[in-house]
Amino acid sequence: MKMIRTMAAVVAVASVLSACGGGSDDVGKELGLTNPEIHFVHAIPSGPAVDFLVNGSAPSGQTNIGYKGVTNFTNINTGPTTVAYAATGTTTALASGNFLDVAKGHEYTVLALPGVAAPDIGLIDDPFDKGLLSNSARVRGFNASANATNLDLYLVQSTSTDITKVSPTMAGVSFKNAVPASGQDSIYVSGGQYVLIATAAGSKTPIFQSQSFTLSNNADWLVTSVPSGGALSALVPGQIHLLIVQNGNTSTPSVELSNTLTGQ
């Protein structure tokens, strides 16, 4: 739970963060003072372009979103909120969901998912409880792969990719769900050179291993599994890619990592 602080403390901490390169917007989020923000992720391979709808209408900049598209965060009101996505230019929802109590200082993510029989939707409420003086990276996993319904995700140093004696960084990520779960804060790690490895939950046999990549301090990442093929009927169980959604990075909002394992 976010602690109540005096305005004098807010000013003092904001001054320190400013000197260290922190932003006043992050300070407001950490203290639960800013308006809630929401954005949309298109995670349906080969899916059509869609419009993101909040309470029945598309906010500015939230239309004509293609696969791997990630919209900028936009402010929304507090309280119950209905979200959906529709074929571009229409308001007929392909899938919809609800946030029961949108709160100040929180970030909300809505994902278009390839469901088992029809388009589906994923919802994440991120309370953004990052420490005021922390420069750690924030990371959360999400499973958008109906053909890999339970995954363990390992974020490991690029110099040590043997996971046989390592616990998953994000364990038991089930289809349509996040780890840490919606409503809980992200995990925090130091910046560095990493590799992402995915296995079926409880297994130590990788079904996906990424190339090495840089995770910067203060990054805010959502690691989303996506099916590696097109139509779900043609997918092979366990065939996935990992999509990195870089929250707040409008220049490169998402990157699909390649699987380095032979035959995957």
One Martini backbone bead per residue (centre of mass of N, CA, C, O) as a GRO file, in nm:
protein
  264
    1MET     BB    1   0.097   0.035   0.021
    2LYS     BB    2   0.063   0.360  -0.004
    3MET     BB    3   0.205   0.622   0.147
    4ILE     BB    4   0.152   0.895   0.341
    5ARG     BB    5   0.263   1.221   0.251
    6THR     BB    6   0.401   1.508   0.263
    7MET     BB    7   0.468   1.785   0.075
    8ALA     BB    8   0.754   1.825   0.177
    9ALA     BB    9   0.852   1.541   0.095
   10VAL     BB   10   0.793   1.562  -0.201
   11VAL     BB   11   0.983   1.797  -0.264
   12ALA     BB   12   1.243   1.665  -0.163
   13VAL     BB   13   1.241   1.411  -0.341
   14ALA     BB   14   1.213   1.551  -0.614
   15SER     BB   15   1.487   1.691  -0.597
   16VAL     BB   16   1.659   1.437  -0.589
   17LEU     BB   17   1.554   1.306  -0.853
   18SER     BB   18   1.631   1.535  -1.039
   19ALA     BB   19   1.939   1.511  -0.981
   20CYS     BB   20   1.921   1.188  -1.082
   21GLY     BB   21   1.691   1.188  -1.333
   22GLY     BB   22   1.418   1.205  -1.237
   23GLY     BB   23   1.063   1.217  -1.250
   24SER     BB   24   0.771   1.371  -1.155
   25ASP     BB   25   0.576   1.152  -1.257
   26ASP     BB   26   0.696   0.917  -1.089
   27VAL     BB   27   0.649   1.044  -0.817
   28GLY     BB   28   0.339   1.054  -0.840
   29LYS     BB   29   0.300   0.750  -0.868
   30GLU     BB   30   0.446   0.659  -0.603
   31LEU     BB   31   0.228   0.849  -0.433
   32GLY     BB   32  -0.066   0.852  -0.568
   33LEU     BB   33  -0.135   1.142  -0.747
   34THR     BB   34  -0.185   1.061  -1.023
   35ASN     BB   35  -0.330   0.987  -1.288
   36PRO     BB   36  -0.446   0.743  -1.445
   37GLU     BB   37  -0.311   0.492  -1.674
   38ILE     BB   38  -0.337   0.383  -2.027
   39HIS     BB   39  -0.281   0.088  -2.239
   40PHE     BB   40  -0.201  -0.087  -2.558
   41VAL     BB   41  -0.173  -0.438  -2.677
   42HIS     BB   42  -0.077  -0.612  -2.971
   43ALA     BB   43  -0.093  -0.995  -2.946
   44ILE     BB   44  -0.179  -1.081  -3.259
   45PRO     BB   45  -0.082  -1.276  -3.484
   46SER     BB   46  -0.211  -1.164  -3.786
   47GLY     BB   47  -0.379  -0.943  -3.692
   48PRO     BB   48  -0.582  -0.694  -3.707
   49ALA     BB   49  -0.657  -0.386  -3.695
   50VAL     BB   50  -0.718  -0.170  -3.405
   51ASP     BB   51  -0.930  -0.034  -3.157
   52PHE     BB   52  -0.922   0.138  -2.858
   53LEU     BB   53  -1.151   0.108  -2.575
   54VAL     BB   54  -1.304   0.355  -2.350
   55ASN     BB   55  -1.610   0.355  -2.268
   56GLY     BB   56  -1.672   0.320  -2.607
   57SER     BB   57  -1.406   0.488  -2.677
   58ALA     BB   58  -1.140   0.644  -2.850
   59PRO     BB   59  -0.861   0.755  -2.774
   60SER     BB   60  -0.613   0.939  -2.841
   61GLY     BB   61  -0.391   0.731  -3.020
   62GLN     BB   62  -0.596   0.440  -3.018
   63THR     BB   63  -0.557   0.364  -3.334
   64ASN     BB   64  -0.462   0.152  -3.567
   65ILE     BB   65  -0.350  -0.133  -3.439
   66GLY     BB   66  -0.093  -0.345  -3.467
   67TYR     BB   67   0.112  -0.580  -3.447
   68LYS     BB   68   0.311  -0.482  -3.168
   69GLY     BB   69   0.146  -0.261  -3.073
   70VAL     BB   70   0.197   0.044  -2.867
   71THR     BB   71   0.057   0.262  -2.669
   72ASN     BB   72   0.025   0.534  -2.517
   73PHE     BB   73  -0.022   0.683  -2.242
   74THR     BB   74  -0.342   0.757  -2.086
   75ASN     BB   75  -0.572   0.930  -1.935
   76ILE     BB   76  -0.797   0.844  -1.665
   77ASN     BB   77  -1.050   0.772  -1.475
   78THR     BB   78  -1.183   0.691  -1.199
   79GLY     BB   79  -1.307   0.382  -1.152
   80PRO     BB   80  -1.511   0.226  -1.341
   81THR     BB   81  -1.385   0.030  -1.635
   82THR     BB   82  -1.426  -0.009  -1.981
   83VAL     BB   83  -1.277  -0.244  -2.210
   84ALA     BB   84  -1.165  -0.255  -2.564
   85TYR     BB   85  -1.173  -0.405  -2.901
   86ALA     BB   86  -1.175  -0.305  -3.253
   87ALA     BB   87  -1.223  -0.268  -3.553
   88THR     BB   88  -1.125  -0.044  -3.750
   89GLY     BB   89  -1.390   0.199  -3.735
   90THR     BB   90  -1.520   0.059  -3.485
   91THR     BB   91  -1.746  -0.053  -3.185
   92THR     BB   92  -1.723  -0.364  -3.212
   93ALA     BB   93  -1.642  -0.593  -2.997
   94LEU     BB   94  -1.406  -0.854  -2.975
   95ALA     BB   95  -1.322  -0.761  -2.678
   96SER     BB   96  -1.376  -0.752  -2.312
   97GLY     BB   97  -1.350  -0.547  -2.002
   98ASN     BB   98  -1.273  -0.486  -1.638
   99PHE     BB   99  -1.224  -0.218  -1.413
  100LEU     BB  100  -1.346  -0.166  -1.096
  101ASP     BB  101  -1.093   0.039  -0.964
  102VAL     BB  102  -0.960   0.303  -1.060
  103ALA     BB  103  -0.636   0.445  -0.971
  104LYS     BB  104  -0.418   0.642  -0.851
  105GLY     BB  105  -0.087   0.577  -0.982
  106HIS     BB  106  -0.176   0.382  -1.197
  107GLU     BB  107  -0.119   0.117  -1.432
  108TYR     BB  108  -0.274   0.020  -1.747
  109THR     BB  109  -0.319  -0.297  -1.922
  110VAL     BB  110  -0.411  -0.389  -2.259
  111LEU     BB  111  -0.473  -0.707  -2.430
  112ALA     BB  112  -0.452  -0.863  -2.730
  113LEU     BB  113  -0.572  -1.198  -2.783
  114PRO     BB  114  -0.530  -1.533  -2.878
  115GLY     BB  115  -0.768  -1.736  -2.863
  116VAL     BB  116  -0.911  -2.040  -2.899
  117ALA     BB  117  -1.193  -1.919  -3.069
  118ALA     BB  118  -1.130  -1.611  -2.994
  119PRO     BB  119  -1.086  -1.318  -2.917
  120ASP     BB  120  -0.900  -1.167  -2.652
  121ILE     BB  121  -0.828  -1.054  -2.303
  122GLY     BB  122  -0.598  -0.846  -2.114
  123LEU     BB  123  -0.532  -0.756  -1.760
  124ILE     BB  124  -0.347  -0.477  -1.595
  125ASP     BB  125  -0.265  -0.383  -1.258
  126ASP     BB  126  -0.033  -0.119  -1.175
  127PRO     BB  127   0.076   0.033  -0.872
  128PHE     BB  128   0.356   0.158  -0.866
  129ASP     BB  129   0.587   0.078  -0.601
  130LYS     BB  130   0.832   0.239  -0.636
  131GLY     BB  131   1.099   0.357  -0.515
  132LEU     BB  132   1.205   0.680  -0.493
  133LEU     BB  133   1.538   0.586  -0.518
  134SER     BB  134   1.505   0.395  -0.748
  135ASN     BB  135   1.686   0.227  -1.049
  136SER     BB  136   1.534  -0.008  -1.116
  137ALA     BB  137   1.400  -0.256  -1.289
  138ARG     BB  138   1.090  -0.341  -1.436
  139VAL     BB  139   0.911  -0.668  -1.419
  140ARG     BB  140   0.677  -0.856  -1.632
  141GLY     BB  141   0.461  -1.130  -1.693
  142PHE     BB  142   0.293  -1.274  -1.994
  143ASN     BB  143   0.024  -1.489  -2.129
  144ALA     BB  144  -0.055  -1.517  -2.499
  145SER     BB  145  -0.053  -1.856  -2.506
  146ALA     BB  146  -0.261  -2.121  -2.580
  147ASN     BB  147  -0.004  -2.326  -2.657
  148ALA     BB  148   0.115  -2.217  -2.351
  149THR     BB  149  -0.048  -2.224  -2.054
  150ASN     BB  150   0.235  -2.285  -1.889
  151LEU     BB  151   0.497  -2.076  -1.756
  152ASP     BB  152   0.848  -2.031  -1.731
  153LEU     BB  153   1.052  -1.747  -1.641
  154TYR     BB  154   1.390  -1.651  -1.730
  155LEU     BB  155   1.617  -1.411  -1.589
  156VAL     BB  156   1.948  -1.406  -1.714
  157GLN     BB  157   2.259  -1.400  -1.736
  158SER     BB  158   2.451  -1.416  -2.026
  159THR     BB  159   2.689  -1.588  -1.862
  160SER     BB  160   2.426  -1.769  -1.725
  161THR     BB  161   2.210  -2.024  -1.881
  162ASP     BB  162   2.185  -2.226  -1.648
  163ILE     BB  163   1.866  -2.359  -1.502
  164THR     BB  164   1.883  -2.620  -1.316
  165LYS     BB  165   1.947  -2.427  -1.031
  166VAL     BB  166   1.707  -2.229  -1.105
  167SER     BB  167   1.470  -2.009  -1.042
  168PRO     BB  168   1.211  -1.860  -1.143
  169THR     BB  169   1.123  -1.536  -1.200
  170MET     BB  170   0.845  -1.641  -1.349
  171ALA     BB  171   0.597  -1.843  -1.224
  172GLY     BB  172   0.325  -1.976  -1.362
  173VAL     BB  173   0.229  -1.857  -1.648
  174SER     BB  174  -0.082  -1.813  -1.740
  175PHE     BB  175  -0.328  -1.786  -1.939
  176LYS     BB  176  -0.416  -1.444  -1.914
  177ASN     BB  177  -0.161  -1.396  -1.721
  178ALA     BB  178   0.026  -1.259  -1.454
  179VAL     BB  179   0.383  -1.209  -1.342
  180PRO     BB  180   0.284  -1.054  -1.147
  181ALA     BB  181  -0.013  -0.992  -1.054
  182SER     BB  182  -0.276  -0.828  -1.079
  183GLY     BB  183  -0.220  -0.569  -0.826
  184GLN     BB  184   0.082  -0.609  -0.841
  185ASP     BB  185   0.398  -0.561  -0.833
  186SER     BB  186   0.673  -0.556  -0.975
  187ILE     BB  187   0.977  -0.653  -1.043
  188TYR     BB  188   1.328  -0.617  -0.933
  189VAL     BB  189   1.619  -0.518  -1.125
  190SER     BB  190   1.918  -0.502  -1.251
  191GLY     BB  191   2.102  -0.384  -1.471
  192GLY     BB  192   2.189  -0.554  -1.793
  193GLN     BB  193   2.290  -0.866  -1.926
  194TYR     BB  194   2.048  -1.072  -2.094
  195VAL     BB  195   1.832  -1.370  -2.074
  196LEU     BB  196   1.550  -1.540  -2.210
  197ILE     BB  197   1.361  -1.815  -2.057
  198ALA     BB  198   1.143  -2.084  -2.159
  199THR     BB  199   0.907  -2.302  -1.992
  200ALA     BB  200   0.746  -2.538  -1.880
  201ALA     BB  201   0.596  -2.583  -1.606
  202GLY     BB  202   0.854  -2.746  -1.409
  203SER     BB  203   1.065  -2.723  -1.625
  204LYS     BB  204   1.419  -2.746  -1.776
  205THR     BB  205   1.314  -2.723  -2.077
  206PRO     BB  206   1.361  -2.536  -2.331
  207ILE     BB  207   1.148  -2.340  -2.575
  208PHE     BB  208   1.308  -2.067  -2.504
  209GLN     BB  209   1.585  -1.854  -2.634
  210SER     BB  210   1.744  -1.572  -2.626
  211GLN     BB  211   1.912  -1.326  -2.691
  212SER     BB  212   2.110  -1.089  -2.608
  213PHE     BB  213   2.039  -0.815  -2.372
  214THR     BB  214   1.947  -0.491  -2.264
  215LEU     BB  215   1.885  -0.384  -1.925
  216SER     BB  216   1.786  -0.100  -1.795
  217ASN     BB  217   1.776   0.126  -1.587
  218ASN     BB  218   1.435   0.212  -1.533
  219ALA     BB  219   1.294   0.007  -1.662
  220ASP     BB  220   0.962  -0.101  -1.821
  221TRP     BB  221   0.861  -0.440  -1.839
  222LEU     BB  222   0.679  -0.656  -2.069
  223VAL     BB  223   0.662  -1.009  -2.084
  224THR     BB  224   0.533  -1.163  -2.384
  225SER     BB  225   0.375  -1.425  -2.492
  226VAL     BB  226   0.365  -1.567  -2.830
  227PRO     BB  227   0.275  -1.698  -3.098
  228SER     BB  228   0.469  -1.818  -3.384
  229GLY     BB  229   0.209  -1.815  -3.548
  230GLY     BB  230  -0.094  -1.801  -3.674
  231ALA     BB  231  -0.315  -1.994  -3.677
  232LEU     BB  232  -0.414  -2.191  -3.419
  233SER     BB  233  -0.455  -2.464  -3.581
  234ALA     BB  234  -0.123  -2.452  -3.663
  235LEU     BB  235  -0.018  -2.492  -3.391
  236VAL     BB  236   0.241  -2.576  -3.180
  237PRO     BB  237   0.310  -2.682  -2.893
  238GLY     BB  238   0.530  -2.431  -2.752
  239GLN     BB  239   0.521  -2.218  -2.984
  240ILE     BB  240   0.720  -1.932  -2.917
  241HIS     BB  241   0.739  -1.593  -2.832
  242LEU     BB  242   0.891  -1.280  -2.725
  243LEU     BB  243   0.745  -0.979  -2.599
  244ILE     BB  244   0.864  -0.646  -2.562
  245VAL     BB  245   0.735  -0.408  -2.340
  246GLN     BB  246   0.812  -0.056  -2.331
  247ASN     BB  247   0.731   0.137  -2.098
  248GLY     BB  248   0.748   0.475  -2.209
  249ASN     BB  249   0.866   0.386  -2.502
  250THR     BB  250   0.797   0.548  -2.802
  251SER     BB  251   1.031   0.458  -3.003
  252THR     BB  252   1.039   0.140  -2.862
  253PRO     BB  253   0.778  -0.040  -2.749
  254SER     BB  254   0.850  -0.313  -2.928
  255VAL     BB  255   0.998  -0.654  -2.909
  256GLU     BB  256   1.081  -0.943  -3.096
  257LEU     BB  257   1.215  -1.223  -2.998
  258SER     BB  258   1.439  -1.464  -3.073
  259ASN     BB  259   1.491  -1.804  -3.128
  260THR     BB  260   1.794  -1.997  -3.064
  261LEU     BB  261   1.669  -2.265  -3.097
  262THR     BB  262   1.681  -2.550  -3.251
  263GLY     BB  263   1.371  -2.592  -3.424
  264GLN     BB  264   1.185  -2.327  -3.312
   0.00000   0.00000   0.00000
